[in-house]
Amino acid sequence: MQDGEEGVAVSKKTAGWQTAGGGPWTHGTPSAATAGCHAAVDVSAFLPENSVSPPILFLFFQNCRQLFLLYFAYIFFICYLCAWNKRDFLNYKMAKIKTIGILTSGGDAPGMNAAIRAVTRAGIYNGFDIKAIYRGYDGLITNDIRPFTTENVSGIIGQGGTILKTARSKEFATEEGRKKAHDNLAAAGIDALVVIGGNGSLTGAMKFAQEFDICCIGLPGTIDNDLYGTDNTIGYDTTMNTIVECVDRIRDTAQSHERIFFVEVMGRDAGFLAQNSAIASGAEAAIIPEDSTDVDQLARFMERGIRKSKRSCIVIVSESPKCGAMYYADRVRKEFPDYDVRVSILGHLQRGGRPSARDRILASRTGVGAIEAIMQGQRNIMVGVRNNEVAYVPLSEAIRSDKPFDRKLIKVLDELSI
């Protein structure tokens, strides 16, 4: 069949159909301009004999080539996006963030300087400007903000405390204080803020981020180890080592003078420091918030030791405004007046000292993780390490969720203290 004849055949099968305004869908023989197009696809092969095909179906077959071209163009575009260099995409996504601010807040913890160093070096390596904020949130309010370079953090990885100083800001707790802090932050051109601190500091960061839509990244810097979302916090391991060293020294004098010592350690509302330092130092008991211990229980424990001719004993007590080491020591004195009962409150001794290798590594990993989180577009999260992997957890979850306490440790200490 010739081209013209085929066009006539197709037109006959579609007799009675006509587009609004005429065109090739008219009765009779198709025009020369459309004959070639009609010859391209023999639609009659797909239709029953004497059937009539609607124009829209015929148009579909006529334009299938264009549809296939559009489809392949779409596939190519998707593949191009997938193959787009990841870093270029992230840089496009985070184009607004060019300057990162860093501060330390709340109680100091060994390893904070290592975290400052990691954030600064990783930030500069990835093309960000770094600005240091001195004295925590107070520095934002007083505009104590300074440019930071790698020279500023040279040689600080092994130093205790924080070179940025720290404070517990009362003014930042007010709306006026946070507004002033935001104005200074904006004036300094800071687009993202890295906060190194504990529960209270990260609570402030979360509120600041919610009120002013700022990218805030938290690092867990606290000796208490009470933040959810990370196995350990920066400073916890060093403080554990300090407590154990102190208890070892106290035991020397306790055994020499046959005394009972109540040693009070920090921990806020968590007993991680007390429980684990008691196991590591060989203490006879630990009094922690997670396990209620009344005086009667303590008295029975003392009696058990007396029956075994024990004349010295060390009890680790987690700090508490109501029932600290002094409270338990007074009660035991009344129960056992013949015993020499003493109290040792370690206090801020626990915060000082050069950070341990574990804390330096943890601070370095989370510091680099903070920069990576910013590059990935993360906002308002805390960077921790869980199961030896860097992990992100929302700030709200980190500060509001209770960190799981391994109650098996209580049984371990009880069995070892006989």
C-alpha positions in Angstrom: 0.0 0.0 0.0 1.4 3.4 -0.9 1.7 6.3 1.6 -1.3 8.1 0.2 -3.5 5.0 0.1 -2.6 4.1 3.7 -3.6 7.6 4.8 -7.0 7.1 3.0 -7.5 3.8 4.8 -6.9 5.3 8.1 -9.2 8.2 7.4 -12.0 5.8 6.4 -11.7 4.0 9.7 -12.0 7.3 11.5 -14.9 8.6 9.5 -17.3 10.7 11.5 -14.6 12.1 13.8 -13.4 15.7 13.3 -11.4 18.0 15.5 -12.8 21.4 16.4 -11.5 23.7 13.6 -10.9 20.9 11.1 -7.4 19.6 10.3 -6.4 16.1 9.3 -9.4 14.5 11.0 -11.8 15.4 8.2 -13.6 13.0 5.9 -11.8 12.0 2.7 -8.3 11.8 1.7 -5.6 13.4 4.0 -3.6 16.2 2.8 -0.1 15.8 1.5 1.3 17.5 4.6 -0.2 14.8 6.9 0.2 11.8 4.7 3.7 11.0 5.8 2.7 11.2 9.5 -0.3 8.9 8.9 2.0 6.4 7.2 4.4 6.3 10.2 2.0 4.2 12.3 -0.6 1.8 10.9 -3.2 2.2 13.7 -5.6 -0.2 11.9 -3.4 -3.1 12.8 -4.3 -2.4 16.5 -8.0 -2.0 16.0 -10.8 -4.5 15.3 -12.2 -4.5 11.8 -14.7 -1.8 11.0 -14.0 -0.2 14.3 -13.8 3.6 14.7 -10.9 5.0 16.7 -11.4 8.2 18.6 -9.1 11.0 17.7 -7.4 11.2 21.1 -6.3 7.6 20.8 -5.0 8.2 17.3 -3.2 11.3 18.5 -1.5 9.2 21.2 -0.1 6.8 18.6 0.9 9.7 16.4 2.8 11.4 19.2 4.3 8.3 20.9 7.8 9.3 19.7 7.5 12.7 21.5 6.3 10.9 24.7 9.2 8.5 24.6 11.6 11.4 24.2 10.1 13.2 27.1 10.3 10.0 29.2 14.0 9.5 28.5 14.7 13.2 29.1 13.1 12.8 32.6 15.1 9.7 33.3 18.3 11.5 32.3 17.5 14.4 34.5 16.9 12.1 37.5 20.2 10.3 36.9 22.0 13.7 36.6 20.6 14.7 40.0 21.7 11.5 41.6 25.2 11.8 40.1 25.6 15.4 41.1 28.6 15.8 43.3 27.3 15.4 46.9 29.4 18.2 48.4 28.3 20.6 45.6 24.7 19.8 46.4 25.2 20.3 50.2 27.0 23.5 49.6 24.1 24.7 47.5 21.7 23.6 50.2 23.6 25.4 53.0 24.7 28.4 50.9 23.5 30.7 53.7 25.8 29.3 56.3 29.3 30.8 56.0 30.2 31.7 59.6 30.0 29.4 62.6 30.0 30.6 66.2 31.2 28.5 69.1 30.8 28.8 72.8 31.1 26.8 76.0 28.4 27.2 78.7 27.5 26.0 82.2 29.9 23.9 84.3 33.3 23.3 82.7 34.3 19.7 81.8 37.7 18.3 80.8 37.8 17.9 77.0 35.9 21.1 76.2 39.1 22.5 74.7 39.5 19.5 72.5 36.0 20.0 71.2 36.7 23.7 70.6 39.8 22.7 68.6 37.9 20.1 66.6 35.1 22.5 65.6 37.5 25.2 64.7 39.9 23.1 62.6 37.1 21.1 60.9 35.2 24.2 60.1 38.1 26.1 58.6 39.0 22.9 56.6 35.6 22.9 55.1 35.6 26.6 54.1 33.7 28.2 57.1 34.7 31.2 59.1 34.8 30.6 62.8 34.0 33.1 65.5 34.5 32.4 69.2 32.1 33.7 71.8 33.7 34.2 75.2 32.0 33.5 78.6 29.1 31.5 77.2 25.7 33.1 76.5 26.8 36.1 78.5 29.4 36.7 75.7 26.6 36.9 73.2 24.8 39.5 75.3 27.9 41.6 75.9 29.1 41.1 72.3 32.4 39.4 73.3 32.8 37.8 69.9 36.2 37.4 68.2 37.4 35.8 65.0 39.1 32.4 65.5 41.8 30.7 63.5 43.8 27.4 63.8 46.5 29.4 65.7 44.0 30.1 68.5 43.5 26.4 69.1 47.1 25.2 68.7 48.3 23.1 71.6 45.0 23.1 73.6 43.8 19.5 73.1 45.4 18.5 76.4 44.4 21.5 78.5 41.6 21.2 81.1 38.8 23.8 81.5 37.9 25.9 78.5 39.9 28.7 76.8 36.6 30.4 75.9 35.7 30.7 79.6 32.2 29.8 80.7 29.3 31.1 82.7 25.7 30.3 83.8 23.9 33.3 82.3 20.8 34.5 84.1 20.1 37.3 81.6 20.0 34.8 78.7 17.1 33.1 80.5 15.0 36.3 79.8 13.4 37.2 76.5 15.2 40.6 76.5 18.5 38.8 77.0 18.0 36.4 74.2 16.9 39.3 71.9 20.1 41.1 72.7 22.1 38.0 72.1 20.4 37.4 68.7 21.1 41.0 67.6 24.8 40.6 68.4 24.9 37.3 66.7 23.4 38.7 63.5 25.7 41.8 63.6 28.7 39.4 63.8 27.4 37.6 60.7 27.1 34.2 62.5 24.8 31.8 60.6 25.1 28.7 62.9 26.0 28.2 66.6 27.8 25.3 68.2 27.1 25.1 71.9 29.3 22.9 74.2 27.6 22.2 77.5 25.2 20.2 79.6 21.5 20.0 80.0 20.9 23.6 80.9 23.1 24.9 78.1 21.5 22.8 75.5 18.0 23.8 76.8 19.1 27.4 76.2 20.3 26.5 72.7 17.0 24.9 71.8 14.9 27.8 73.0 17.2 30.3 71.2 16.8 28.3 68.0 13.1 28.1 68.2 12.6 31.8 68.9 14.9 33.1 66.1 15.1 30.2 63.6 18.9 29.8 64.1 20.8 26.6 63.3 22.1 25.4 66.7 24.2 22.3 67.1 24.9 20.9 70.6 27.9 19.0 71.9 27.5 17.0 75.2 30.0 18.7 77.5 29.3 17.7 81.1 30.9 15.5 83.7 27.5 14.2 84.8 27.0 11.9 81.8 23.2 12.6 82.0 22.4 13.6 78.4 20.3 11.2 76.4 21.6 10.1 72.9 25.3 9.5 73.7 27.0 6.7 75.5 29.3 9.1 77.3 29.6 12.9 77.6 32.7 15.0 77.2 34.5 15.1 80.6 32.8 12.0 82.2 35.8 9.6 81.7 38.3 12.1 83.1 36.2 12.8 86.1 35.7 9.1 86.8 39.5 8.7 86.8 39.9 11.7 89.2 37.3 10.3 91.6 38.9 6.9 91.6 42.3 8.4 92.3 40.9 10.4 95.2 39.0 7.5 96.7 42.2 5.4 96.5 44.0 8.0 98.6 41.1 8.3 101.0 41.1 4.5 101.5 44.7 4.7 102.7 43.7 6.9 105.6 40.4 5.2 106.2 42.1 1.9 106.8 44.9 3.4 108.8 42.5 5.1 111.3 39.7 2.5 111.0 37.2 5.1 109.8 34.0 5.2 107.8 34.1 7.7 105.0 31.2 9.1 103.1 32.6 10.5 99.8 30.3 12.9 97.9 30.7 13.2 94.2 28.9 15.2 91.5 26.3 14.0 89.1 23.4 16.4 89.3 20.3 14.1 89.2 22.1 11.1 87.8 24.2 8.4 89.6 26.5 7.4 86.8 29.6 8.9 88.5 28.8 7.5 91.9 27.9 4.0 90.8 30.7 3.5 88.4 33.4 5.1 90.6 32.3 2.9 93.5 32.8 -0.2 91.4 36.2 1.0 90.0 37.5 2.1 93.4 36.3 -0.9 95.4 34.0 1.1 97.6 31.6 -0.8 99.8 28.4 1.0 98.8 27.0 3.7 96.5 24.0 5.9 97.2 22.4 7.1 93.9 19.2 8.7 92.8 18.2 5.7 90.6 18.1 3.4 93.7 16.5 4.6 96.8 18.6 3.8 99.9 17.2 4.5 103.3 19.1 4.7 106.6 17.9 1.4 107.7 19.3 -0.3 104.7 22.6 1.5 105.3 22.6 0.4 108.9 22.1 -3.3 108.0 25.0 -3.0 105.5 27.2 -1.5 108.3 26.2 -4.3 110.7 27.2 -6.9 108.1 30.6 -5.3 107.8 31.0 -5.2 111.6 30.3 -9.0 111.9 33.1 -9.6 109.4 35.4 -7.5 111.6 35.5 -4.6 109.1 36.7 -1.5 110.8 36.8 0.8 107.7 34.3 1.5 105.0 33.9 3.8 102.0 30.4 4.9 100.7 30.2 6.9 97.5 27.2 9.4 97.7 25.8 11.2 94.6 25.3 14.9 95.4 21.8 15.9 96.5 20.5 19.1 98.1 18.4 17.0 100.5 20.3 13.8 101.2 24.0 14.4 100.6 27.0 12.8 102.3 26.5 14.9 105.5 23.0 13.7 105.9 23.9 10.0 105.8 27.0 10.5 107.9 24.9 12.1 110.7 22.4 9.3 110.7 25.1 6.6 110.8 26.9 8.4 113.7 23.6 8.0 115.7 23.3 4.3 114.9 27.0 3.5 115.5 28.4 6.0 118.0 31.5 4.0 118.5 32.6 4.4 114.9 34.7 7.4 113.6 32.6 8.7 110.7 34.0 11.3 108.3 32.8 13.1 105.2 34.8 14.1 102.2 33.2 16.3 99.5 35.3 16.2 96.4 33.6 19.3 94.9 35.2 21.1 92.0 38.3 19.0 92.2 36.4 16.7 89.9 36.1 19.2 87.1 39.8 20.0 86.8 42.8 18.2 85.2 44.0 17.2 81.8 41.4 15.3 79.8 41.8 11.6 79.4 42.6 10.0 76.0 38.9 8.9 75.8 37.6 12.4 76.4 40.0 13.8 73.8 38.8 11.4 71.2 35.1 11.8 72.0 35.5 15.6 71.9 37.3 15.4 68.5 34.8 13.1 67.0 31.8 15.1 68.1 33.4 18.4 67.1 34.0 17.2 63.5 30.5 15.7 63.6 29.1 19.1 64.4 30.6 20.6 61.2 29.4 17.6 59.2 25.9 18.0 60.6 25.9 21.7 59.5 27.0 20.7 56.0 24.3 18.1 55.8 21.6 20.6 56.7 21.0 19.3 60.2 19.5 21.8 62.6 18.9 21.9 66.4 20.5 18.5 67.1 23.0 17.2 69.6 26.0 15.2 68.3 26.9 12.2 70.3 28.5 8.8 69.9 26.4 5.6 70.3 27.8 2.1 69.8 31.0 3.7 68.6 29.2 5.6 65.8 28.6 9.4 65.6 24.8 9.9 66.1 22.5 12.9 65.8 19.6 13.3 68.3 17.1 16.3 68.4 18.0 18.7 71.2 14.5 18.3 72.7 15.0 14.6 73.0 18.5 14.9 74.4 17.5 17.1 77.2 14.0 15.8 78.0 14.6 12.0 77.8 15.9 10.0 80.7 19.2 8.4 80.0 18.9 4.6 80.6 20.7 3.4 83.8 22.1 -0.1 83.8 20.7 -1.5 87.0 22.8 -4.6 86.7 25.7 -2.4 88.0 23.9 -2.1 91.4 24.0 -5.9 91.7 27.6 -6.0 90.6 28.6 -3.6 93.4 26.5 -5.4 96.0 28.2 -8.8 95.2 31.6 -7.3 95.3 31.2 -5.4 98.6 30.9 -8.5 100.8 
